Amino acid sequence: MIDIEGKQLRVRDSGIGISNEEVQQIFKPFYRAKRRQQRPRGGHGVGLTIVKMLSDRFHWPVTMTSEPNVGTQVIIRFPDATEKPVADSAESSGQASSSHGLHTS
């Protein structure tokens, strides 16, 4: 689930979660959490590294919490963001929309 609340973006899931020890490592390049299930997966361990590099560069605090067998939550805060209406498919089709987005300068 993805939520935009105020000046933050929150991504949550109810997946297998990861341990606190792995949370401490997860933003390192090419790090991939250990799997407890035997199904194939893709990826190279760089996605969260890119998120962390951008968050550090633009001063967007990012936090991650996770609990095994419960799920994971990542929050990115955008302290300098302003809320502005976002054009979406509802507007382009002539329907009313109340969507808002975060815009950074």
DRENDRENFI-545622 format. One record per residue: x, z, y of N, C-alpha, C in turn. Coordinates in steps of 0.001 Angstrom, whole numbers, plus 524288, in hexadecimal, padded with zeros to 5 digits. Layout:
N
XZYXZYXZY/...
//
This chain:
105
80350800007FB768000080000800008038380000804D0/802087FCE58089A804E77FC9B80D83801457FE4A811E6/8030B802078151980005803F381989803468038D81E73/800D180210822BD8033D80268827E4800278067F82ACE/802CC80ABE82C0F8005380F1B82ECD803918105B8339B/8015380F9A838208043D810B183CED8092180D5D83D20/80D9B80FE583D7A8129580D2283DD6815A680D68838C4/812EA80D418345D815B380D5C82F7081319809DE82B61/816598080C827CB814A6804F0823628159A8083681E87/8119C808BA81B478122E80BD181684810D48086D811D5/8145B8086180E0281382805958092281374809AD804CA/80F29809BD801C780E9780D857FD8480D3780AA77F880/80EE980CE37F42B80D2880AE47EF2580C4780F747EB78/809BC80E537E739808CD8125D7E34580B90810C27DE41/8104D80EB17DEE78136080CE07DA79816238114B7D7A7/81A6A80FFA7D51781D2C813CE7D1D9820638179D7D516/821678165C7DA0982479819D17DD6082A2381A0D7DBB7/82D5581CBD7DED1832D781D867DD858345D8231E7DED5/838AE824D57DC9C83A7882A317DD6383CBF82AEF7E2DB/83D3182FE77E47F83F8D831167E9988452782F227E9EC/8480082F667E59B84D6582D867E58984D95827A97E6A1/849E6824CA7E46F849BE81F2A7E55E847F581DDC7EAE2/84472820F47ED14842BF820197F27E84783820447F61E/84B42823B87F50084FF0824307F8438535B81F507F7F6/852D581C407F3DC8561D817AA7F2FD853668127B7F455/84E58812927F4DA84B2B80DCE7F4C084C64809E07F90E/84E9880B8E7FD7584FC2807ED801B885537805898014D/8582D807027FD5685D6B804D77FC9A85D0C7FF497FA7A/860A07FBD47FC39860747F6697FA5C860DD7F60C7F46A/85D967F2DA7F23185D6E7F18C7ECA385BD97F6157E91C/85A207FA6A7EB6A8584F7FEC67E82D852E57FD857E60C/852207FE8C7E11C84D027FDDD7DEA584BD5802CE7DB91/84752804FD7DC8D845CC809CD7D9D584581808C77D3FC/846A080CD37D10A8464D80C5D7CB5B840A980B917C9B1/83FF5808777C5B683ABB807517C3B18396580B0A7BF43/8348E80CD97BF57832AE810147BB0882F1480CF17B77C/82DDB808357B92782A93804D47B5FB82DB67FFF97B492/82C627FD8D7B05782F697F92D7AE5A82D107F3E27AFB8/82B4B7F3217B46A8296B7EDEC7B5CE82D527EB6E7B98F/82DC37E6487B954831927E39B7BCA7830477E42B7C274/8343B7E3EF7C5A88336E7E4247CB50837517E0877CDFB/835ED7DEFD7D29F839627DB977D5A683C037DEB37D9E7/83E487DBF87DD79840C87DE787E1EC8468D7DF657E114/8492B7E04C7E58084ECE7E10E7E55D8507E7E6167E806/84CC47E9407E9C484E307EE287EC3884FE17EDB17F1D9/84DE77E9CF7F4AE84F737E9327FA2084AF27E9E07FDF8/846207E9C47FC32841A27EA087FFB8841867EEEE8030C/842087F37B800A0841E27F856803A9846D37F90D806E1/84B297F6B58053184FE97F6CB8085B84F007F3DB80D76/84C577EF7480D2E84B1D7EC6A811E4847767EF828156C/843857F2068132D83FF77F55281641843107F9868191B/846A57FC158165F849BC8004E818BB84D527FE3881D05/84FBC7F9B081C26853297F76E820268501C7F62582515/84B7C7F3D9824828483A7F2A882909846627F7A282BC4/844E17FB7C828A9842F88005182B07847558031682E10/84C0E802F682BF6850788055082ECD851AC8023B833C1/851987FD1883357852E77F9BC837C884F197FA6B83C55/84A0E7FAD183B0F846147FB0F83F1F843F18009184007/8466E8046A83DAE844ED809E883E6083F5480AE383C8C/83E13808C1837FF839018099D83586839E180D6883101/838BE81261831A0839918161282D5A8367F8147382879/8391A814AA82405836958136281F13837518180081B58/8331A81983818D08335F81DB6814FD830C981BE280FEE/832B981DF880BA88308A81CA18069482FE7821A280373/82B56822398012A82A5B826867FD948282D824307F88D/82973826A77F43A82798824B37EF3B82762829317EB61/823CC828AE7E7C08234E82C957E3A182264829B27DE7D/825AE82ACD7DA8A824F3828317D58581F60828DC7D37A/81D3E824AD7D168817FD824747CF2D8139C825277D32A/814E58251F7D834810F1825A17DC5281113820E47DFEE/815A981F947E20A8161481B187E57C81A0B81BE97E9CB/81A388181F7ED4681E21817F67F17081B81816C77F6A1/81DC6818E87FACB81BE8817D58001082098816CC80398/820508129480690824508114E80A6D82193810F880FB4/823D3813A081393821B081383818E9825EE8118A81C92/8247D80DA581FB9827F580BAF823D48253A80CBD82902/827F880F7382C7C825D1810AD831A08282680CFC835AB/824D580B4D8394F82667807C183D748257D80A7C842AE/8292880DBE844688283A810FC849098272D80DF684E0B/829478094184E9C8288D8063E8536B82428802488530A/821328026484ED581D0F7FE8584DFE818617FF8785182/8159B7FB5D8529B810A37FBB78555F80C897F90B851FE/807C77FAEA8523E803987F89084F348011A7F43685258/800A17EFA784FE77FE247EB268525A7FABA7E88784E43/7F66C7E62884FE57F3277E34E84C1D7F6387DEEF8498A/7F5187DE048449F7F7A87D9EA841A57F39E7D5D084033/7F4C97D0EC8413B7F1467CCAE83F9D7F1A17CC2D839B8/7ED227CBFE8372B7ED257CB5E831847E9367C73C82FF4/7E87C7C68982AF47E50F7C262829187DF677C34882ABF/7DDBA7C82E82B697D85C7C94282D1C7D77D7C72483296/7DB627C7D8836107DAD87C5E083B607DAD07BFF683B75/7DE347BD93838537DE727B7E0838627D9907B56883618/7D6A37B866832F27D1D27B64D830BC7CD197B7B883412/7CE047BA4E8388F7C9C77BBA783C157C73D7C0DE83AE6/7C92F7C3BC837127C7057C8DF835DA7C9B17CCFC8392F/7C6DC7D13983A357C9257D58583D347CD497D83F839ED/7D1477DA2883C7C7D5717DCE6839C07D7677E15C83D17/7D8DD7E59D83AA27DB0C7EA0A83D7D7E0957EB3683BA2/7E34D7E752839857E8907E81A8378F7EC4A7E94F83C0E/7EFD87ECC483B147F3ED7EE0383ECE7F9147EDD683BE9/7FD2E7ECC183EAF802547ECA483C51806297EF7183FBE/80AC37F06983DA280EEC7F2CF8409A812807EE8F84285/814067EEDC8476F817987EB1B849AC81C327EE1A84BF5/820E27EC5284AB3825807EED184CD3828157EB2D850B5/82AB37ED748547B82D4F7EA498587C832D37E93685700/
//
